[in-house]
Amino acid sequence: MTGSLDIIRRLAAAFPDTAEAAHLGTPDFRVRGKIFATASADHGRAVLKLPLHIQEALIDSDPTVFSLTPGWGKHGWTYVDTDKIDGDHLKDLLDMAWRQVAPKKLAAAHAVPPKTSPETFDD
């Protein structure tokens, strides 16, 4: 998936109260100040905050796409190779990550994932 930062930027921006900032020089996406995703412009990789049981299942199912981040992996932070993932799957995982950190009332008020389409992931 070329342009993964741009795609993640567009998908993440569709979630309520999401803002882009930077963490250690890497673009990140926050809901009310809490990071739910980061994306690398250079490496075709994102980091998502996922529920631990989902993280484990993803890594078990496809370790070429998903892996633990050093140190923070035990808290759900998961590497995602954005060059090897389907756009709809990425959108669903971003939704999970957003819900992982969004305030409960905000997440409940937005029970349906955003309608933003991943459009074309191959240039």
Buried (B, 14 or more C-beta within 10 A) or exposed (E): BEBBBEBBBBBBEBBEEBEBEEEEEBBBBBBEEEBBBBBBEEBBBBBBBBBEEBBBEBBEEEEEBBBBBEEEBEEBBBBBBBEEBEBEEBBEBBBBBBBBBBEEEBBEEBEEBBEBEBEEBEE
